[in-house]
Amino acid sequence: MHRILFICHGNICRSTMAQFVFEELVRRAGLEGDFTIDSAATSREEIGNPPHHGTVSKLRKVGIPVETHRARQITRGEYESWDLIAYMDRENERGLNRILDGDPNGTCHKLLEFAGSNRDVADPWYTGDFDATYRDIAEGCSGLFEHVTGTNAPLLPDIEAR
């Protein structure tokens, strides 16, 4: 069983999008029974809120199911529950280090590392560009899928060339 947690600041835009995109990759590969996938925030600002309407709209546009989700904050006590924690940007890394008191097992990684990049996934809360966020997340999640499974990731819809 692979246990993957996606992290962003509020758990309504990027981390929920990554959760649903990764779930779709797993579903397309027929590996649903091999994964536990969730998402969480480093802040408390959005606790209890559903995914942002921009995230929901973009995922529905490309045909990726959006499940029921309520924003939550990661806790120090759940660190050992995850094989891999994928965060979106440097601010998330700082927040994780504060909440988790470091990363002694090397569990935390920036999502786009799995796509061979050190870039941050831009926060569409500020940019308003959910298309660019989707492209980055799809790229990162595909790389993460290949890293974890050792197989090519299934193709995702609506990936435009950069």
C-alpha positions as CSV (number, residue, x, y, z in Angstrom):
1,M,0.0,0.0,0.0
2,H,1.3,3.4,-1.0
3,R,0.2,6.3,1.2
4,I,0.5,9.7,-0.4
5,L,-0.5,13.1,1.1
6,F,-0.6,16.3,-0.9
7,I,0.0,19.6,0.9
8,C,-0.7,23.3,0.1
9,H,-1.5,26.4,2.1
10,G,-5.2,26.1,2.5
11,N,-6.2,22.7,1.1
12,I,-8.8,24.1,-1.2
13,C,-6.9,24.7,-4.5
14,R,-3.6,23.0,-5.3
15,S,-3.5,20.1,-2.9
16,T,-7.1,19.1,-3.6
17,M,-6.4,19.3,-7.3
18,A,-3.3,17.1,-6.9
19,Q,-5.3,14.6,-4.8
20,F,-8.0,14.3,-7.4
21,V,-5.5,14.2,-10.4
22,F,-3.5,11.5,-8.6
23,E,-6.6,9.5,-7.8
24,E,-7.5,9.6,-11.5
25,L,-4.0,8.4,-12.5
26,V,-4.4,5.5,-10.1
27,R,-7.9,4.7,-11.3
28,R,-6.8,4.7,-15.0
29,A,-4.0,2.3,-14.0
30,G,-6.4,0.0,-12.1
31,L,-4.4,0.4,-8.9
32,E,-7.1,1.8,-6.6
33,G,-6.5,-0.9,-4.0
34,D,-2.8,-0.1,-3.8
35,F,-3.0,3.5,-2.7
36,T,-4.3,5.8,0.1
37,I,-4.4,9.4,-1.1
38,D,-5.4,12.5,0.8
39,S,-4.6,16.2,1.0
40,A,-4.2,18.7,3.8
41,A,-3.1,22.3,4.6
42,T,-0.3,23.9,6.5
43,S,-2.7,26.7,7.6
44,R,-6.0,26.7,9.5
45,E,-7.5,29.4,7.3
46,E,-9.8,27.2,5.2
47,I,-10.5,24.3,7.6
48,G,-13.9,22.8,6.8
49,N,-14.3,24.5,3.4
50,P,-14.9,22.6,0.2
51,P,-12.5,22.8,-2.8
52,H,-12.2,26.2,-4.5
53,H,-14.7,26.7,-7.3
54,G,-11.8,27.3,-9.8
55,T,-10.3,23.8,-8.9
56,V,-13.7,22.2,-9.2
57,S,-14.4,23.9,-12.6
58,K,-11.1,23.0,-14.1
59,L,-11.2,19.4,-13.0
60,R,-14.8,19.0,-14.3
61,K,-13.8,20.6,-17.6
62,V,-11.1,17.9,-18.1
63,G,-13.3,15.1,-16.9
64,I,-11.6,14.4,-13.6
65,P,-14.0,13.5,-10.8
66,V,-14.2,15.8,-7.8
67,E,-15.1,13.9,-4.6
68,T,-16.5,15.3,-1.4
69,H,-13.6,17.0,0.5
70,R,-13.3,19.4,3.4
71,A,-10.1,21.3,4.1
72,R,-8.1,20.2,7.0
73,Q,-4.6,20.9,8.5
74,I,-1.9,18.3,8.7
75,T,-0.9,17.3,12.3
76,R,2.4,16.2,13.7
77,G,0.9,12.9,14.8
78,E,0.1,11.8,11.3
79,Y,3.7,12.2,9.9
80,E,4.4,8.4,10.3
81,S,1.1,7.6,8.5
82,W,2.4,8.7,5.1
83,D,5.0,7.2,2.8
84,L,5.3,10.5,0.9
85,I,4.1,14.0,1.5
86,A,4.2,16.1,-1.7
87,Y,4.0,19.9,-1.2
88,M,3.5,22.7,-3.7
89,D,6.0,25.5,-2.8
90,R,8.7,26.7,-0.4
91,E,6.1,28.3,1.9
92,N,4.5,24.9,2.3
93,E,7.9,23.4,3.1
94,R,8.5,25.9,5.9
95,G,5.0,25.3,7.2
96,L,5.5,21.5,7.2
97,N,8.8,21.8,9.0
98,R,7.1,23.9,11.6
99,I,4.2,21.6,12.1
100,L,6.1,18.3,11.8
101,D,9.2,19.6,13.6
102,G,11.4,18.7,10.6
103,D,11.4,15.7,8.2
104,P,13.6,13.1,9.8
105,N,12.5,10.3,7.4
106,G,12.9,12.3,4.2
107,T,9.2,11.9,3.5
108,C,8.5,15.5,2.3
109,H,9.2,16.5,-1.3
110,K,8.2,19.3,-3.6
111,L,5.7,17.9,-6.1
112,L,7.5,19.3,-9.2
113,E,10.7,17.5,-8.2
114,F,9.1,14.4,-9.6
115,A,8.9,16.2,-13.0
116,G,12.6,17.1,-12.8
117,S,12.0,20.7,-11.7
118,N,12.5,22.8,-8.6
119,R,9.8,25.2,-9.6
120,D,6.8,26.0,-7.3
121,V,3.3,25.2,-8.3
122,A,1.8,28.7,-8.5
123,D,-1.1,29.3,-6.2
124,P,-4.2,30.0,-8.3
125,W,-5.7,31.8,-5.3
126,Y,-3.4,34.6,-6.2
127,T,-2.8,34.1,-9.9
128,G,-6.3,33.1,-10.9
129,D,-4.8,30.7,-13.5
130,F,-6.2,27.3,-12.8
131,D,-5.1,26.1,-16.2
132,A,-1.4,26.6,-15.5
133,T,-1.9,25.1,-12.0
134,Y,-3.5,22.0,-13.6
135,R,-0.6,21.6,-16.1
136,D,2.0,21.8,-13.3
137,I,0.0,19.4,-11.1
138,A,-0.6,16.9,-13.9
139,E,3.1,17.0,-14.7
140,G,4.2,16.6,-11.1
141,C,1.6,13.8,-10.4
142,S,2.6,11.9,-13.5
143,G,6.2,12.0,-12.4
144,L,5.2,11.0,-8.9
145,F,3.1,8.1,-10.2
146,E,6.1,6.9,-12.3
147,H,8.4,7.3,-9.3
148,V,6.2,5.3,-7.0
149,T,5.0,2.5,-9.4
150,G,8.0,2.2,-11.7
151,T,5.6,2.3,-14.7
152,N,4.6,5.0,-17.1
153,A,1.7,7.2,-15.9
154,P,-1.6,7.0,-17.8
155,L,-2.3,10.0,-20.0
156,L,-4.3,12.8,-18.5
157,P,-6.7,15.0,-20.4
158,D,-6.0,18.5,-21.6
159,I,-2.2,18.7,-21.1
160,E,-1.0,21.5,-23.4
161,A,2.6,21.8,-24.5
162,R,4.6,24.5,-22.7
